[in-house]
Amino acid sequence: MFSKKFGRLPEQDDELFFDETEQHPVRASQDEIRNQVFAASEAYGLNCFMLQSYLGLSTSAAYDQPVV
């Protein structure tokens, strides 16, 4: 999705979850991050809650920190 939107592969400091309405990589809102994780988990048949936990997104404080 990143490559499709920005025409390049993500670099080390780019956001994993980005706002698709922006012209450059900007961290997505907490709601958008949840939506992206949910969509990815559905697309690949994964458990959404386990995926959030694996990515360190199971607490609201995690949404304030960049995902590496």
All heavy atoms as TSV, in Angstrom:
chain	resi	resn	atom	element	x	y	z
A	1	MET	N	N	0.833	-1.194	0.000
A	1	MET	CA	C	0.000	0.000	0.000
A	1	MET	C	C	0.875	1.256	0.000
A	1	MET	O	O	0.546	2.225	-0.656
A	1	MET	CB	C	-0.930	-0.006	1.215
A	1	MET	CG	C	-1.990	-1.105	1.209
A	1	MET	SD	S	-3.069	-1.098	-0.230
A	1	MET	CE	C	-3.922	0.425	-0.019
A	2	PHE	N	N	1.967	1.208	0.754
A	2	PHE	CA	C	2.856	2.357	0.827
A	2	PHE	C	C	3.411	2.677	-0.557
A	2	PHE	O	O	3.373	3.818	-1.004
A	2	PHE	CB	C	4.000	2.087	1.813
A	2	PHE	CG	C	4.834	3.296	2.133
A	2	PHE	CD1	C	4.592	4.009	3.285
A	2	PHE	CD2	C	5.848	3.701	1.287
A	2	PHE	CE1	C	5.362	5.125	3.588
A	2	PHE	CE2	C	6.622	4.818	1.582
A	2	PHE	CZ	C	6.373	5.535	2.737
A	3	SER	N	N	3.913	1.661	-1.234
A	3	SER	CA	C	4.494	1.847	-2.569
A	3	SER	C	C	3.457	2.367	-3.557
A	3	SER	O	O	3.751	3.225	-4.386
A	3	SER	CB	C	5.063	0.533	-3.094
A	3	SER	OG	O	6.071	0.061	-2.256
A	4	LYS	N	N	2.258	1.833	-3.464
A	4	LYS	CA	C	1.186	2.264	-4.360
A	4	LYS	C	C	0.853	3.738	-4.141
A	4	LYS	O	O	0.670	4.488	-5.096
A	4	LYS	CB	C	-0.054	1.400	-4.108
A	4	LYS	CG	C	-1.210	1.688	-5.007
A	4	LYS	CD	C	-2.355	0.743	-4.715
A	4	LYS	CE	C	-3.569	1.087	-5.525
A	4	LYS	NZ	N	-4.700	0.210	-5.214
A	5	LYS	N	N	0.811	4.165	-2.882
A	5	LYS	CA	C	0.442	5.538	-2.563
A	5	LYS	C	C	1.568	6.526	-2.857
A	5	LYS	O	O	1.348	7.587	-3.435
A	5	LYS	CB	C	0.035	5.631	-1.083
A	5	LYS	CG	C	-0.202	7.027	-0.561
A	5	LYS	CD	C	-1.386	7.687	-1.218
A	5	LYS	CE	C	-1.556	9.104	-0.676
A	5	LYS	NZ	N	-2.587	9.839	-1.371
A	6	PHE	N	N	2.803	6.196	-2.451
A	6	PHE	CA	C	3.891	7.165	-2.515
A	6	PHE	C	C	4.914	6.894	-3.616
A	6	PHE	O	O	5.866	7.652	-3.782
A	6	PHE	CB	C	4.589	7.251	-1.153
A	6	PHE	CG	C	3.647	7.646	-0.045
A	6	PHE	CD1	C	3.341	6.755	0.962
A	6	PHE	CD2	C	3.048	8.894	-0.026
A	6	PHE	CE1	C	2.466	7.102	1.980
A	6	PHE	CE2	C	2.165	9.254	0.980
A	6	PHE	CZ	C	1.873	8.356	1.990
A	7	GLY	N	N	4.740	5.799	-4.355
A	7	GLY	CA	C	5.620	5.518	-5.471
A	7	GLY	C	C	7.025	5.086	-5.095
A	7	GLY	O	O	7.952	5.191	-5.894
A	8	ARG	N	N	7.180	4.603	-3.880
A	8	ARG	CA	C	8.491	4.129	-3.413
A	8	ARG	C	C	8.287	3.185	-2.245
A	8	ARG	O	O	7.214	3.131	-1.651
A	8	ARG	CB	C	9.390	5.286	-2.996
A	8	ARG	CG	C	8.854	6.075	-1.792
A	8	ARG	CD	C	9.817	7.160	-1.363
A	8	ARG	NE	N	9.293	7.989	-0.303
A	8	ARG	CZ	C	9.327	7.713	0.993
A	8	ARG	NH1	N	9.852	6.576	1.415
A	8	ARG	NH2	N	8.840	8.543	1.886
A	9	LEU	N	N	9.333	2.441	-1.927
A	9	LEU	CA	C	9.281	1.579	-0.751
A	9	LEU	C	C	9.443	2.428	0.506
A	9	LEU	O	O	10.094	3.478	0.461
A	9	LEU	CB	C	10.387	0.531	-0.817
A	9	LEU	CG	C	10.250	-0.506	-1.933
A	9	LEU	CD1	C	11.492	-1.386	-1.976
A	9	LEU	CD2	C	9.007	-1.340	-1.736
A	10	PRO	N	N	8.876	1.990	1.623
A	10	PRO	CA	C	9.045	2.753	2.863
A	10	PRO	C	C	10.497	2.720	3.324
A	10	PRO	O	O	11.200	1.730	3.151
A	10	PRO	CB	C	8.131	2.049	3.864
A	10	PRO	CG	C	7.832	0.730	3.275
A	10	PRO	CD	C	8.028	0.823	1.808
A	11	GLU	N	N	10.932	3.844	3.871
A	11	GLU	CA	C	12.267	3.935	4.437
A	11	GLU	C	C	12.181	3.675	5.935
A	11	GLU	O	O	11.095	3.571	6.503
A	11	GLU	CB	C	12.852	5.310	4.138
A	11	GLU	CG	C	13.031	5.527	2.640
A	11	GLU	CD	C	13.468	6.932	2.280
A	11	GLU	OE1	O	13.609	7.783	3.184
A	11	GLU	OE2	O	13.663	7.187	1.079
A	12	GLN	N	N	13.315	3.596	6.580
A	12	GLN	CA	C	13.387	3.218	7.995
A	12	GLN	C	C	12.525	4.108	8.897
A	12	GLN	O	O	11.890	3.612	9.814
A	12	GLN	CB	C	14.827	3.252	8.477
A	12	GLN	CG	C	14.981	2.802	9.917
A	12	GLN	CD	C	16.430	2.717	10.341
A	12	GLN	OE1	O	17.335	2.885	9.537
A	12	GLN	NE2	N	16.657	2.473	11.591
A	13	ASP	N	N	12.468	5.391	8.651
A	13	ASP	CA	C	11.732	6.299	9.530
A	13	ASP	C	C	10.299	6.582	9.078
A	13	ASP	O	O	9.615	7.395	9.686
A	13	ASP	CB	C	12.495	7.621	9.672
A	13	ASP	CG	C	13.827	7.431	10.397
A	13	ASP	OD1	O	13.925	6.517	11.242
A	13	ASP	OD2	O	14.761	8.189	10.115
A	14	ASP	N	N	9.848	5.931	8.011
A	14	ASP	CA	C	8.477	6.122	7.552
A	14	ASP	C	C	7.505	5.383	8.462
A	14	ASP	O	O	7.834	4.353	9.044
A	14	ASP	CB	C	8.315	5.613	6.114
A	14	ASP	CG	C	8.951	6.523	5.089
A	14	ASP	OD1	O	8.948	7.751	5.302
A	14	ASP	OD2	O	9.452	6.007	4.085
A	15	GLU	N	N	6.311	5.907	8.557
A	15	GLU	CA	C	5.268	5.310	9.386
A	15	GLU	C	C	4.730	4.034	8.756
A	15	GLU	O	O	4.469	3.994	7.555
A	15	GLU	CB	C	4.118	6.296	9.586
A	15	GLU	CG	C	4.487	7.539	10.363
A	15	GLU	CD	C	4.786	7.251	11.814
A	15	GLU	OE1	O	4.391	6.186	12.329
A	15	GLU	OE2	O	5.410	8.104	12.453
A	16	LEU	N	N	4.569	3.002	9.566
A	16	LEU	CA	C	3.966	1.763	9.095
A	16	LEU	C	C	2.483	1.979	8.793
A	16	LEU	O	O	1.953	1.487	7.813
A	16	LEU	CB	C	4.139	0.661	10.143
A	16	LEU	CG	C	3.521	-0.689	9.844
A	16	LEU	CD1	C	4.109	-1.275	8.560
A	16	LEU	CD2	C	3.748	-1.635	10.999
A	17	PHE	N	N	1.820	2.754	9.640
A	17	PHE	CA	C	0.415	3.095	9.454
A	17	PHE	C	C	0.353	4.571	9.085
A	17	PHE	O	O	0.695	5.426	9.889
A	17	PHE	CB	C	-0.384	2.824	10.724
A	17	PHE	CG	C	-0.325	1.387	11.131
A	17	PHE	CD1	C	0.510	0.973	12.146
A	17	PHE	CD2	C	-1.093	0.445	10.474
A	17	PHE	CE1	C	0.575	-0.358	12.515
A	17	PHE	CE2	C	-1.031	-0.894	10.838
A	17	PHE	CZ	C	-0.192	-1.287	11.858
A	18	PHE	N	N	-0.074	4.867	7.865
A	18	PHE	CA	C	-0.036	6.241	7.386
A	18	PHE	C	C	-1.414	6.717	6.961
A	18	PHE	O	O	-2.302	5.931	6.660
A	18	PHE	CB	C	0.954	6.374	6.229
A	18	PHE	CG	C	0.652	5.463	5.076
A	18	PHE	CD1	C	-0.183	5.872	4.045
A	18	PHE	CD2	C	1.187	4.192	5.018
A	18	PHE	CE1	C	-0.480	5.033	2.997
A	18	PHE	CE2	C	0.903	3.345	3.960
A	18	PHE	CZ	C	0.065	3.769	2.949
A	19	ASP	N	N	-1.558	8.046	6.949
A	19	ASP	CA	C	-2.798	8.688	6.531
A	19	ASP	C	C	-2.835	8.694	5.009
A	19	ASP	O	O	-2.028	9.361	4.368
A	19	ASP	CB	C	-2.834	10.114	7.082
A	19	ASP	CG	C	-4.131	10.836	6.789
A	19	ASP	OD1	O	-4.830	10.472	5.815
A	19	ASP	OD2	O	-4.445	11.780	7.523
A	20	GLU	N	N	-3.760	7.960	4.435
A	20	GLU	CA	C	-3.833	7.823	2.983
A	20	GLU	C	C	-4.282	9.098	2.280
A	20	GLU	O	O	-4.155	9.207	1.064
A	20	GLU	CB	C	-4.762	6.673	2.613
A	20	GLU	CG	C	-4.222	5.330	3.044
A	20	GLU	CD	C	-5.110	4.174	2.628
A	20	GLU	OE1	O	-5.753	4.285	1.562
A	20	GLU	OE2	O	-5.139	3.187	3.358
A	21	THR	N	N	-4.770	10.098	3.020
A	21	THR	CA	C	-5.218	11.347	2.403
A	21	THR	C	C	-4.077	12.336	2.222
A	21	THR	O	O	-4.240	13.335	1.528
A	21	THR	CB	C	-6.330	12.013	3.236
A	21	THR	OG1	O	-5.804	12.414	4.511
A	21	THR	CG2	C	-7.514	11.074	3.423
A	22	GLU	N	N	-2.945	12.069	2.825
A	22	GLU	CA	C	-1.792	12.976	2.736
A	22	GLU	C	C	-0.916	12.633	1.531
A	22	GLU	O	O	-0.895	11.493	1.071
A	22	GLU	CB	C	-0.958	12.888	4.012
A	22	GLU	CG	C	-1.686	13.333	5.260
A	22	GLU	CD	C	-1.962	14.826	5.290
A	22	GLU	OE1	O	-1.205	15.595	4.663
A	22	GLU	OE2	O	-2.938	15.226	5.943
A	23	GLN	N	N	-0.184	13.610	1.042
A	23	GLN	CA	C	0.695	13.423	-0.112
A	23	GLN	C	C	2.072	12.889	0.270
A	23	GLN	O	O	2.864	12.536	-0.586
A	23	GLN	CB	C	0.844	14.746	-0.877
A	23	GLN	CG	C	-0.455	15.216	-1.477
A	23	GLN	CD	C	-1.056	14.184	-2.427
A	23	GLN	OE1	O	-0.377	13.642	-3.284
A	23	GLN	NE2	N	-2.345	13.900	-2.254
A	24	HIS	N	N	2.373	12.867	1.562
A	24	HIS	CA	C	3.624	12.295	2.064
A	24	HIS	C	C	3.291	11.479	3.312
A	24	HIS	O	O	2.223	11.667	3.905
A	24	HIS	CB	C	4.652	13.395	2.349
A	24	HIS	CG	C	4.196	14.393	3.375
A	24	HIS	ND1	N	3.333	15.435	3.075
A	24	HIS	CD2	C	4.455	14.491	4.693
A	24	HIS	CE1	C	3.089	16.131	4.172
A	24	HIS	NE2	N	3.758	15.577	5.173
A	25	PRO	N	N	4.151	10.562	3.716
A	25	PRO	CA	C	3.837	9.687	4.856
A	25	PRO	C	C	3.656	10.464	6.165
A	25	PRO	O	O	4.579	11.102	6.652
A	25	PRO	CB	C	5.051	8.767	4.951
A	25	PRO	CG	C	5.717	8.843	3.624
A	25	PRO	CD	C	5.438	10.216	3.106
A	26	VAL	N	N	2.445	10.429	6.678
A	26	VAL	CA	C	2.089	11.058	7.956
A	26	VAL	C	C	1.397	9.983	8.780
A	26	VAL	O	O	0.557	9.241	8.266
A	26	VAL	CB	C	1.129	12.249	7.744
A	26	VAL	CG1	C	0.639	12.804	9.062
A	26	VAL	CG2	C	1.798	13.334	6.909
A	27	ARG	N	N	1.742	9.894	10.066
A	27	ARG	CA	C	1.144	8.885	10.946
A	27	ARG	C	C	-0.378	8.990	10.930
A	27	ARG	O	O	-0.948	10.065	11.046
A	27	ARG	CB	C	1.660	9.043	12.363
A	27	ARG	CG	C	1.153	7.942	13.285
A	27	ARG	CD	C	1.959	7.904	14.563
A	27	ARG	NE	N	1.558	6.818	15.416
A	27	ARG	CZ	C	1.964	5.576	15.300
A	27	ARG	NH1	N	2.781	5.252	14.320
A	27	ARG	NH2	N	1.567	4.642	16.128
A	28	ALA	N	N	-1.030	7.860	10.789
A	28	ALA	CA	C	-2.491	7.794	10.777
A	28	ALA	C	C	-3.045	8.041	12.177
A	28	ALA	O	O	-2.353	7.873	13.187
A	28	ALA	CB	C	-2.937	6.421	10.280
A	29	SER	N	N	-4.316	8.398	12.222
A	29	SER	CA	C	-4.996	8.571	13.508
A	29	SER	C	C	-5.198	7.201	14.163
A	29	SER	O	O	-5.079	6.157	13.506
A	29	SER	CB	C	-6.356	9.236	13.295
A	29	SER	OG	O	-7.228	8.345	12.614
A	30	GLN	N	N	-5.523	7.212	15.427
A	30	GLN	CA	C	-5.764	5.970	16.164
A	30	GLN	C	C	-6.877	5.157	15.501
A	30	GLN	O	O	-6.750	3.943	15.337
A	30	GLN	CB	C	-6.140	6.302	17.607
A	30	GLN	CG	C	-6.324	5.088	18.480
A	30	GLN	CD	C	-6.556	5.468	19.938
A	30	GLN	OE1	O	-6.329	6.598	20.343
A	30	GLN	NE2	N	-7.008	4.529	20.731
A	31	ASP	N	N	-7.947	5.814	15.078
A	31	ASP	CA	C	-9.043	5.105	14.416
A	31	ASP	C	C	-8.604	4.503	13.088
A	31	ASP	O	O	-8.971	3.382	12.755
A	31	ASP	CB	C	-10.237	6.036	14.184
A	31	ASP	CG	C	-10.989	6.335	15.463
A	31	ASP	OD1	O	-10.889	5.543	16.420
A	31	ASP	OD2	O	-11.695	7.364	15.496
A	32	GLU	N	N	-7.806	5.254	12.324
A	32	GLU	CA	C	-7.342	4.745	11.033
A	32	GLU	C	C	-6.396	3.562	11.217
A	32	GLU	O	O	-6.432	2.604	10.451
A	32	GLU	CB	C	-6.665	5.859	10.228
A	32	GLU	CG	C	-6.221	5.426	8.849
A	32	GLU	CD	C	-7.345	4.907	7.957
A	32	GLU	OE1	O	-8.510	5.323	8.119
A	32	GLU	OE2	O	-7.052	4.070	7.088
A	33	ILE	N	N	-5.550	3.623	12.238
A	33	ILE	CA	C	-4.654	2.496	12.523
A	33	ILE	C	C	-5.484	1.248	12.818
A	33	ILE	O	O	-5.219	0.176	12.281
A	33	ILE	CB	C	-3.688	2.813	13.676
A	33	ILE	CG1	C	-2.684	3.868	13.238
A	33	ILE	CG2	C	-2.965	1.542	14.143
A	33	ILE	CD1	C	-1.805	4.389	14.352
A	34	ARG	N	N	-6.495	1.387	13.650
A	34	ARG	CA	C	-7.371	0.250	13.952
A	34	ARG	C	C	-8.014	-0.302	12.685
A	34	ARG	O	O	-8.079	-1.508	12.478
A	34	ARG	CB	C	-8.458	0.663	14.946
A	34	ARG	CG	C	-7.997	0.761	16.340
A	34	ARG	CD	C	-9.196	0.944	17.263
A	34	ARG	NE	N	-8.751	1.325	18.574
A	34	ARG	CZ	C	-9.143	2.410	19.225
A	34	ARG	NH1	N	-10.020	3.227	18.691
A	34	ARG	NH2	N	-8.683	2.677	20.427
A	35	ASN	N	N	-8.502	0.611	11.823
A	35	ASN	CA	C	-9.146	0.186	10.579
A	35	ASN	C	C	-8.163	-0.551	9.673
A	35	ASN	O	O	-8.520	-1.557	9.051
A	35	ASN	CB	C	-9.731	1.388	9.838
A	35	ASN	CG	C	-10.936	1.978	10.537
A	35	ASN	OD1	O	-11.582	1.320	11.348
A	35	ASN	ND2	N	-11.224	3.226	10.242
A	36	GLN	N	N	-6.926	-0.061	9.579
A	36	GLN	CA	C	-5.921	-0.705	8.737
A	36	GLN	C	C	-5.556	-2.086	9.275
A	36	GLN	O	O	-5.408	-3.036	8.504
A	36	GLN	CB	C	-4.677	0.183	8.621
A	36	GLN	CG	C	-4.913	1.421	7.789
A	36	GLN	CD	C	-3.698	2.327	7.714
A	36	GLN	OE1	O	-2.582	1.936	8.045
A	36	GLN	NE2	N	-3.914	3.557	7.266
A	37	VAL	N	N	-5.416	-2.212	10.588
A	37	VAL	CA	C	-5.097	-3.512	11.183
A	37	VAL	C	C	-6.256	-4.472	10.968
A	37	VAL	O	O	-6.057	-5.637	10.606
A	37	VAL	CB	C	-4.766	-3.384	12.685
A	37	VAL	CG1	C	-4.667	-4.743	13.360
A	37	VAL	CG2	C	-3.460	-2.620	12.875
A	38	PHE	N	N	-7.474	-3.993	11.151
A	38	PHE	CA	C	-8.647	-4.842	10.949
A	38	PHE	C	C	-8.723	-5.311	9.494
A	38	PHE	O	O	-8.945	-6.495	9.223
A	38	PHE	CB	C	-9.925	-4.095	11.336
A	38	PHE	CG	C	-11.163	-4.926	11.179
A	38	PHE	CD1	C	-11.467	-5.934	12.081
A	38	PHE	CD2	C	-12.026	-4.718	10.114
A	38	PHE	CE1	C	-12.600	-6.716	11.933
A	38	PHE	CE2	C	-13.164	-5.485	9.945
A	38	PHE	CZ	C	-13.452	-6.489	10.860
A	39	ALA	N	N	-8.532	-4.399	8.545
A	39	ALA	CA	C	-8.595	-4.758	7.130
A	39	ALA	C	C	-7.510	-5.770	6.763
A	39	ALA	O	O	-7.772	-6.743	6.049
A	39	ALA	CB	C	-8.463	-3.504	6.266
A	40	ALA	N	N	-6.307	-5.576	7.274
A	40	ALA	CA	C	-5.214	-6.509	6.980
A	40	ALA	C	C	-5.492	-7.876	7.586
A	40	ALA	O	O	-5.257	-8.909	6.949
A	40	ALA	CB	C	-3.899	-5.960	7.512
A	41	SER	N	N	-6.011	-7.890	8.808
A	41	SER	CA	C	-6.288	-9.174	9.452
A	41	SER	C	C	-7.398	-9.926	8.718
A	41	SER	O	O	-7.325	-11.145	8.552
A	41	SER	CB	C	-6.635	-8.984	10.932
A	41	SER	OG	O	-7.823	-8.253	11.088
A	42	GLU	N	N	-8.407	-9.211	8.257
A	42	GLU	CA	C	-9.469	-9.852	7.480
A	42	GLU	C	C	-8.944	-10.384	6.156
A	42	GLU	O	O	-9.261	-11.499	5.754
A	42	GLU	CB	C	-10.595	-8.846	7.200
A	42	GLU	CG	C	-11.677	-8.839	8.226
A	42	GLU	CD	C	-12.934	-8.165	7.687
A	42	GLU	OE1	O	-12.846	-7.276	6.813
A	42	GLU	OE2	O	-14.007	-8.541	8.149
A	43	ALA	N	N	-8.119	-9.588	5.482
A	43	ALA	CA	C	-7.602	-9.973	4.165
A	43	ALA	C	C	-6.740	-11.228	4.234
A	43	ALA	O	O	-6.728	-12.029	3.305
A	43	ALA	CB	C	-6.800	-8.817	3.563
A	44	TYR	N	N	-6.023	-11.386	5.346
A	44	TYR	CA	C	-5.106	-12.524	5.457
A	44	TYR	C	C	-5.590	-13.605	6.425
A	44	TYR	O	O	-4.857	-14.532	6.730
A	44	TYR	CB	C	-3.716	-12.028	5.864
A	44	TYR	CG	C	-3.070	-11.226	4.762
A	44	TYR	CD1	C	-3.099	-9.846	4.776
A	44	TYR	CD2	C	-2.472	-11.868	3.682
A	44	TYR	CE1	C	-2.533	-9.111	3.749
A	44	TYR	CE2	C	-1.902	-11.140	2.653
A	44	TYR	CZ	C	-1.938	-9.764	2.694
A	44	TYR	OH	O	-1.383	-9.044	1.669
A	45	GLY	N	N	-6.833	-13.471	6.902
A	45	GLY	CA	C	-7.408	-14.485	7.775
A	45	GLY	C	C	-6.732	-14.572	9.133
A	45	GLY	O	O	-6.615	-15.652	9.704
A	46	LEU	N	N	-6.287	-13.420	9.648
A	46	LEU	CA	C	-5.611	-13.390	10.942
A	46	LEU	C	C	-6.552	-12.898	12.030
A	46	LEU	O	O	-7.535	-12.214	11.767
A	46	LEU	CB	C	-4.394	-12.457	10.867
A	46	LEU	CG	C	-3.359	-12.807	9.796
A	46	LEU	CD1	C	-2.326	-11.698	9.695
A	46	LEU	CD2	C	-2.706	-14.131	10.115
A	47	ASN	N	N	-6.216	-13.211	13.264
A	47	ASN	CA	C	-6.964	-12.720	14.410
A	47	ASN	C	C	-6.557	-11.271	14.654
A	47	ASN	O	O	-5.403	-10.980	14.956
A	47	ASN	CB	C	-6.645	-13.588	15.628
A	47	ASN	CG	C	-7.394	-13.158	16.857
A	47	ASN	OD1	O	-7.274	-12.028	17.306
A	47	ASN	ND2	N	-8.146	-14.084	17.424
A	48	CYS	N	N	-7.508	-10.364	14.549
A	48	CYS	CA	C	-7.242	-8.931	14.684
A	48	CYS	C	C	-6.615	-8.589	16.030
A	48	CYS	O	O	-5.671	-7.809	16.108
A	48	CYS	CB	C	-8.536	-8.149	14.490
A	48	CYS	SG	S	-8.340	-6.363	14.585
A	49	PHE	N	N	-7.116	-9.179	17.097
A	49	PHE	CA	C	-6.618	-8.857	18.433
A	49	PHE	C	C	-5.196	-9.376	18.638
A	49	PHE	O	O	-4.366	-8.704	19.248
A	49	PHE	CB	C	-7.571	-9.409	19.498
A	49	PHE	CG	C	-8.947	-8.829	19.374
A	49	PHE	CD1	C	-9.987	-9.605	18.889
A	49	PHE	CD2	C	-9.196	-7.504	19.692
A	49	PHE	CE1	C	-11.256	-9.072	18.750
A	49	PHE	CE2	C	-10.461	-6.953	19.547
A	49	PHE	CZ	C	-11.495	-7.743	19.080
A	50	MET	N	N	-4.910	-10.535	18.089
A	50	MET	CA	C	-3.552	-11.064	18.188
A	50	MET	C	C	-2.590	-10.205	17.363
A	50	MET	O	O	-1.465	-9.945	17.786
A	50	MET	CB	C	-3.505	-12.518	17.719
A	50	MET	CG	C	-4.178	-13.472	18.693
A	50	MET	SD	S	-4.149	-15.177	18.119
A	50	MET	CE	C	-2.414	-15.553	18.326
A	51	LEU	N	N	-3.036	-9.755	16.192
A	51	LEU	CA	C	-2.206	-8.908	15.352
A	51	LEU	C	C	-1.919	-7.573	16.040
A	51	LEU	O	O	-0.780	-7.102	16.045
A	51	LEU	CB	C	-2.883	-8.674	13.999
A	51	LEU	CG	C	-2.103	-7.903	12.959
A	51	LEU	CD1	C	-0.747	-8.547	12.685
A	51	LEU	CD2	C	-2.896	-7.774	11.676
A	52	GLN	N	N	-2.925	-6.980	16.660
A	52	GLN	CA	C	-2.714	-5.733	17.397
A	52	GLN	C	C	-1.720	-5.939	18.532
A	52	GLN	O	O	-0.842	-5.104	18.756
A	52	GLN	CB	C	-4.029	-5.207	17.958
A	52	GLN	CG	C	-4.895	-4.569	16.922
A	52	GLN	CD	C	-6.180	-4.038	17.508
A	52	GLN	OE1	O	-6.706	-4.567	18.482
A	52	GLN	NE2	N	-6.691	-2.989	16.915
A	53	SER	N	N	-1.847	-7.033	19.233
A	53	SER	CA	C	-0.934	-7.336	20.328
A	53	SER	C	C	0.490	-7.523	19.808
A	53	SER	O	O	1.443	-6.982	20.366
A	53	SER	CB	C	-1.400	-8.582	21.065
A	53	SER	OG	O	-0.508	-8.898	22.107
A	54	TYR	N	N	0.637	-8.279	18.713
A	54	TYR	CA	C	1.953	-8.526	18.115
A	54	TYR	C	C	2.621	-7.214	17.700
A	54	TYR	O	O	3.825	-7.031	17.860
A	54	TYR	CB	C	1.812	-9.454	16.914
A	54	TYR	CG	C	3.107	-9.684	16.183
A	54	TYR	CD1	C	4.073	-10.540	16.686
A	54	TYR	CD2	C	3.372	-9.024	14.984
A	54	TYR	CE1	C	5.272	-10.747	16.028
A	54	TYR	CE2	C	4.562	-9.224	14.314
A	54	TYR	CZ	C	5.506	-10.088	14.843
A	54	TYR	OH	O	6.690	-10.268	14.184
A	55	LEU	N	N	1.831	-6.287	17.167
A	55	LEU	CA	C	2.367	-5.000	16.718
A	55	LEU	C	C	2.528	-3.996	17.860
A	55	LEU	O	O	2.976	-2.884	17.641
A	55	LEU	CB	C	1.454	-4.403	15.638
A	55	LEU	CG	C	1.404	-5.173	14.328
A	55	LEU	CD1	C	0.307	-4.618	13.427
A	55	LEU	CD2	C	2.757	-5.128	13.634
A	56	GLY	N	N	2.162	-4.402	19.069
A	56	GLY	CA	C	2.271	-3.504	20.214
A	56	GLY	C	C	1.204	-2.440	20.232
A	56	GLY	O	O	1.397	-1.366	20.794
A	57	LEU	N	N	0.058	-2.729	19.629
A	57	LEU	CA	C	-1.021	-1.752	19.531
A	57	LEU	C	C	-2.209	-2.089	20.430
A	57	LEU	O	O	-3.284	-1.551	20.252
A	57	LEU	CB	C	-1.511	-1.662	18.078
A	57	LEU	CG	C	-0.464	-1.220	17.064
A	57	LEU	CD1	C	-1.019	-1.346	15.654
A	57	LEU	CD2	C	-0.016	0.195	17.345
A	58	SER	N	N	-2.001	-2.958	21.390
A	58	SER	CA	C	-3.131	-3.401	22.211
A	58	SER	C	C	-3.489	-2.404	23.311
A	58	SER	O	O	-4.515	-2.541	23.944
A	58	SER	CB	C	-2.850	-4.779	22.812
A	58	SER	OG	O	-1.652	-4.758	23.538
A	59	THR	N	N	-2.653	-1.383	23.522
A	59	THR	CA	C	-2.987	-0.342	24.501
A	59	THR	C	C	-3.053	0.998	23.788
A	59	THR	O	O	-2.389	1.212	22.777
A	59	THR	CB	C	-1.932	-0.249	25.617
A	59	THR	OG1	O	-0.697	0.163	25.040
A	59	THR	CG2	C	-1.761	-1.576	26.325
A	60	SER	N	N	-3.850	1.919	24.311
A	60	SER	CA	C	-4.008	3.212	23.653
A	60	SER	C	C	-2.707	4.007	23.655
A	60	SER	O	O	-2.467	4.813	22.762
A	60	SER	CB	C	-5.125	4.014	24.307
A	60	SER	OG	O	-4.817	4.265	25.661
A	61	ALA	N	N	-1.829	3.809	24.627
A	61	ALA	CA	C	-0.547	4.518	24.671
A	61	ALA	C	C	0.318	4.185	23.473
A	61	ALA	O	O	1.111	4.996	23.007
A	61	ALA	CB	C	0.190	4.200	25.957
A	62	ALA	N	N	0.169	2.999	22.921
A	62	ALA	CA	C	0.974	2.570	21.777
A	62	ALA	C	C	0.684	3.396	20.540
A	62	ALA	O	O	1.534	3.518	19.667
A	62	ALA	CB	C	0.721	1.091	21.489
A	63	TYR	N	N	-0.500	3.971	20.439
A	63	TYR	CA	C	-0.853	4.736	19.257
A	63	TYR	C	C	-0.110	6.069	19.199
A	63	TYR	O	O	-0.054	6.705	18.160
A	63	TYR	CB	C	-2.361	4.984	19.196
A	63	TYR	CG	C	-3.125	3.698	18.955
A	63	TYR	CD1	C	-3.648	2.972	20.006
A	63	TYR	CD2	C	-3.287	3.205	17.664
A	63	TYR	CE1	C	-4.338	1.787	19.772
A	63	TYR	CE2	C	-3.967	2.016	17.426
A	63	TYR	CZ	C	-4.486	1.334	18.484
A	63	TYR	OH	O	-5.160	0.162	18.250
A	64	ASP	N	N	0.460	6.492	20.322
A	64	ASP	CA	C	1.211	7.743	20.359
A	64	ASP	C	C	2.663	7.560	19.951
A	64	ASP	O	O	3.376	8.520	19.744
A	64	ASP	CB	C	1.161	8.343	21.771
A	64	ASP	CG	C	-0.258	8.677	22.187
A	64	ASP	OD1	O	-1.071	8.997	21.298
A	64	ASP	OD2	O	-0.549	8.608	23.390
A	65	GLN	N	N	3.103	6.309	19.843
A	65	GLN	CA	C	4.500	6.012	19.527
A	65	GLN	C	C	4.624	5.495	18.106
A	65	GLN	O	O	3.763	4.754	17.643
A	65	GLN	CB	C	5.044	4.950	20.497
A	65	GLN	CG	C	4.975	5.364	21.953
A	65	GLN	CD	C	5.809	6.587	22.239
A	65	GLN	OE1	O	6.908	6.735	21.720
A	65	GLN	NE2	N	5.271	7.480	23.049
A	66	PRO	N	N	5.700	5.851	17.415
A	66	PRO	CA	C	5.929	5.278	16.079
A	66	PRO	C	C	6.075	3.766	16.156
A	66	PRO	O	O	6.621	3.250	17.113
A	66	PRO	CB	C	7.252	5.913	15.632
A	66	PRO	CG	C	7.424	7.115	16.497
A	66	PRO	CD	C	6.718	6.800	17.795
A	67	VAL	N	N	5.567	3.067	15.151
A	67	VAL	CA	C	5.691	1.625	15.065
A	67	VAL	C	C	6.931	1.315	14.240
A	67	VAL	O	O	7.079	1.811	13.139
A	67	VAL	CB	C	4.444	0.994	14.405
A	67	VAL	CG1	C	4.621	-0.492	14.262
A	67	VAL	CG2	C	3.210	1.319	15.218
A	68	VAL	N	N	7.828	0.509	14.793
A	68	VAL	CA	C	9.076	0.185	14.102
A	68	VAL	C	C	8.987	-1.204	13.520
A	68	VAL	O	O	8.433	-2.092	14.046
A	68	VAL	CB	C	10.266	0.289	15.074
A	68	VAL	CG1	C	11.553	-0.007	14.350
A	68	VAL	CG2	C	10.303	1.658	15.697
